[in-house]
Amino acid sequence: MKRVEFLVERRHDRGSLERLAAMLNRAMMGPERAVDAMQWELSGEDGFMRIQLPLGPGPAARRSLCEQVGSVLADFTLSEHEPQLLRKMFQHRYGIEDAVETDALIAEAVSLLDGECEPEQTGPGPGRERRIRKLTSRFAAYLAENDRLHVDGFIRFRLGEYRAEVLEAAETAMEERLMERQYEEFMAALKSMVDWQRTGLPAVHVLHAGGHAFRLLDEDMRPLERDDLLPEDASEEDEEESLLVSRLLAVSPGQLHIHTPEPESQVIRTLIGIFGDRAALYPHKP
């Protein structure tokens, strides 16, 4: 019977190569065979791994074998190489040195790449399956014509589109992290302003009917005049949430009573974050 030999190379990271060998062995042997009954043989310390397999008749046999190996290589690329690639990007391109922050950025970038699951689904999003299929096809096509594969070189020089997608996710994660940090700094500044600001009205009730529907009442449950409370530079195009915060800062209530059916909404969390101990939350429909 004809046999085919594949040789896979990944220098400078023997531990990673051993994990790849285990993944390939599990795929090639199936669940009924022991994982440690090695078929893929590691070659000393030179960063090579090889296998010889019986090949059935016809081109379909090699194609099926290449797709099987390609699927494992695709899974390995996403689970092993991708986090390493992202770590290098954040450390070298953006100068992130803190390990915890780097890990958080990697997780955010991978989440962006994977996409969101449907509400009834669990596990990775559809983006991961799409990338697995695309990478499997690329690896399988190469192995159909070649018996030797340098994993890192293949990813670097033949998967430019994939690397560009990973870089875009890293850039987006970094931008979102910077925006989050700016928001936190802005919130801290507003909270400091409230802490040092003289109290105006004794109390204000915020009636939130959901969404962007708000009404402001004073301590006697009388409506506050909107026009009198708008900042001078306000315009009709301003977001409702920004106007709400501006009006509350203008009257500087001693106590803020928030009545809402959506206590977890962003605008409600913003008000609580700014007014702190002055705010009291009543999670019901006003």
C-alpha positions in Angstrom: 0.0 0.0 0.0 1.2 3.5 -0.8 2.3 5.7 2.1 2.5 9.4 2.5 4.9 11.3 4.7 4.2 14.7 6.2 6.9 16.8 8.0 5.7 19.7 10.1 8.2 22.2 11.5 7.9 24.8 14.3 11.3 25.7 15.6 12.2 27.4 18.9 9.0 26.2 20.7 9.2 22.5 21.4 6.4 22.7 24.0 4.1 24.1 21.4 5.1 21.4 18.9 4.4 18.7 21.4 0.9 20.2 21.9 0.4 20.2 18.2 1.5 16.5 18.0 -1.0 15.6 20.7 -3.8 17.4 18.7 -2.8 15.6 15.5 -2.6 12.2 17.2 -6.1 12.6 18.8 -7.5 13.5 15.3 -5.7 10.7 13.5 -6.4 8.0 16.0 -9.9 8.8 17.1 -11.3 8.5 20.6 -10.9 4.8 20.8 -7.1 5.0 20.8 -4.9 6.2 23.6 -3.5 9.7 23.1 0.0 8.7 24.1 0.2 6.0 21.4 2.2 8.4 19.2 1.9 8.4 15.4 3.3 11.8 14.9 7.0 11.5 15.8 9.0 14.4 17.2 12.5 14.5 15.9 15.0 15.3 18.7 15.5 19.0 19.3 15.4 20.2 15.7 11.8 21.4 15.8 10.5 18.8 13.3 7.6 16.4 13.5 6.8 13.7 10.9 4.3 11.0 10.2 4.0 8.2 7.7 0.5 7.1 6.9 -1.0 4.4 4.6 -2.6 6.1 1.6 -5.7 4.6 0.0 -6.2 4.4 -3.8 -7.0 7.5 -5.8 -6.5 11.3 -5.3 -9.5 11.5 -3.0 -7.5 9.6 -0.3 -4.8 12.2 -0.1 -7.3 15.0 -0.3 -9.2 13.6 2.7 -6.0 13.1 4.6 -4.8 16.7 3.9 -8.2 18.1 5.0 -7.9 16.1 8.3 -4.4 17.4 9.0 -5.4 20.9 7.8 -8.3 21.1 10.2 -6.0 20.3 13.1 -3.5 22.9 12.0 -6.3 25.5 11.7 -7.5 24.7 15.2 -3.9 24.9 16.4 -3.4 28.3 14.7 -6.4 29.8 16.5 -5.8 28.3 19.9 -2.0 28.5 20.1 -0.5 30.8 17.5 -3.2 33.5 17.5 -2.8 34.5 21.2 1.0 34.6 20.8 0.6 36.8 17.7 -1.8 39.1 19.6 0.6 39.3 22.6 3.4 40.4 20.3 1.2 43.0 18.7 0.2 44.6 22.0 3.6 44.5 23.5 5.7 45.6 20.5 3.2 47.8 18.5 1.4 49.4 21.4 4.0 49.1 24.2 1.7 47.3 26.7 3.9 45.9 29.4 1.4 44.9 32.1 0.6 41.2 31.8 -2.9 41.5 33.1 -3.8 44.3 30.7 -2.3 42.3 27.8 -4.3 39.3 28.7 -7.5 41.4 28.8 -6.8 42.9 25.4 -6.1 39.5 23.9 -9.4 38.2 25.3 -11.2 41.2 23.8 -9.5 40.8 20.4 -10.4 37.1 20.2 -14.0 37.9 21.2 -14.1 40.4 18.3 -12.7 37.8 15.9 -15.1 35.1 17.1 -18.2 37.4 17.0 -21.3 37.1 19.1 -23.3 33.8 19.4 -27.0 33.6 18.9 -29.0 33.9 22.2 -29.7 30.2 22.3 -26.1 29.2 21.5 -23.1 28.7 23.7 -19.4 28.5 23.0 -17.4 30.5 20.4 -19.2 32.7 17.9 -19.6 32.2 14.1 -16.4 34.1 13.3 -14.3 31.2 14.8 -16.0 28.6 12.6 -15.6 30.8 9.6 -11.9 31.2 10.2 -11.5 27.5 10.9 -13.0 26.6 7.6 -10.9 29.1 5.7 -7.6 28.1 7.4 -8.4 24.4 6.9 -8.8 25.0 3.2 -5.6 26.9 2.9 -3.5 24.3 4.9 -5.2 21.4 3.0 -4.5 22.9 -0.4 -0.8 23.4 0.5 -0.4 19.9 1.9 -2.0 18.4 -1.2 1.0 19.7 -3.2 3.7 19.6 -0.5 4.9 17.1 2.1 6.8 19.7 4.3 5.2 22.5 6.1 6.9 25.3 8.2 3.9 26.4 10.4 5.1 29.9 11.4 6.5 30.6 7.9 3.2 29.5 6.3 1.2 31.8 8.6 3.5 34.7 8.2 4.0 34.6 4.4 0.9 32.8 3.0 -1.9 33.9 5.4 -1.6 37.7 5.0 -5.4 38.1 4.9 -5.7 36.2 8.2 -2.9 38.2 9.9 -4.5 41.5 8.7 -7.8 40.4 10.3 -6.1 39.7 13.6 -4.3 43.1 13.4 -7.6 44.8 12.8 -9.1 43.1 15.9 -6.1 44.2 17.9 -6.5 47.8 16.8 -10.2 47.8 17.6 -9.6 46.3 21.0 -7.0 48.9 21.7 -9.3 51.7 20.6 -12.1 50.4 22.8 -9.7 50.1 25.8 -8.6 53.8 25.3 -12.2 55.0 25.0 -13.1 53.0 28.1 -10.2 54.6 30.0 -11.2 58.1 28.8 -14.7 57.4 29.9 -13.5 56.3 33.3 -11.4 59.5 33.7 -14.4 61.6 32.6 -16.7 60.0 35.1 -14.1 60.5 37.8 -13.9 64.2 37.0 -17.7 64.6 37.1 -17.9 62.7 40.4 -15.2 65.0 41.8 -17.2 68.0 40.6 -20.4 66.7 42.3 -18.5 66.0 45.6 -17.2 69.6 45.7 -20.2 71.4 44.3 -22.6 73.3 46.6 -26.0 71.7 46.9 -28.8 73.4 44.9 -32.2 71.7 45.2 -32.7 69.5 48.2 -33.9 66.6 46.1 -34.7 65.6 42.5 -36.7 62.7 41.2 -35.7 61.2 37.9 -38.7 59.4 36.3 -37.3 57.0 33.7 -40.0 55.3 31.5 -37.4 53.3 29.6 -35.1 54.1 26.7 -34.5 57.9 26.4 -37.8 59.0 28.1 -37.0 61.0 31.3 -38.8 63.5 33.4 -37.3 65.5 36.3 -39.3 66.5 39.3 -38.3 68.5 42.4 -38.7 67.4 46.0 -42.4 68.4 45.9 -42.9 66.3 42.7 -43.2 69.3 40.5 -41.7 69.3 37.0 -38.5 71.1 36.6 -38.4 73.6 33.7 -36.3 72.2 31.0 -35.4 75.5 29.3 -34.1 77.0 32.5 -31.8 74.1 33.1 -30.1 73.7 29.7 -26.4 74.7 29.6 -25.7 77.7 27.4 -23.9 75.7 24.7 -26.6 72.9 24.5 -28.2 72.2 21.2 -31.1 70.1 20.0 -28.6 67.6 18.5 -27.1 66.8 21.9 -27.8 63.3 23.1 -30.6 62.9 25.7 -28.2 61.3 28.2 -25.8 64.2 28.0 -28.6 66.7 28.5 -29.9 64.8 31.4 -26.5 64.8 33.2 -26.0 68.5 32.3 -29.4 69.4 33.8 -28.7 67.4 37.0 -25.3 69.0 37.4 -26.8 72.4 37.0 -29.3 71.9 39.8 -26.9 70.0 42.0 -29.5 68.0 44.0 -28.7 67.0 47.6 -30.5 63.7 46.9 -31.2 62.0 43.6 -34.1 59.5 43.5 -34.0 57.4 40.3 -37.2 55.6 39.4 -36.6 53.2 36.5 -37.7 49.8 35.0 -34.2 49.5 33.5 -31.7 49.7 36.5 -28.9 48.1 34.4 -29.1 50.6 31.5 -26.0 52.6 30.7 -27.5 56.0 31.5 -28.7 54.8 34.9 -25.3 53.4 35.8 -23.8 56.7 34.7 -26.0 58.7 37.0 -25.2 56.4 40.0 -21.5 56.5 39.1 -21.5 60.3 39.1 -23.7 61.0 42.1 -22.6 58.1 44.3 -24.1 58.2 47.8 -26.4 61.0 46.8 -28.3 58.6 44.4 -31.0 56.2 45.5 -32.3 53.6 43.0 -36.0 52.5 42.8 -36.2 49.7 40.2 -39.8 49.9 39.2 -41.8 51.6 36.5 -42.6 55.2 37.6 
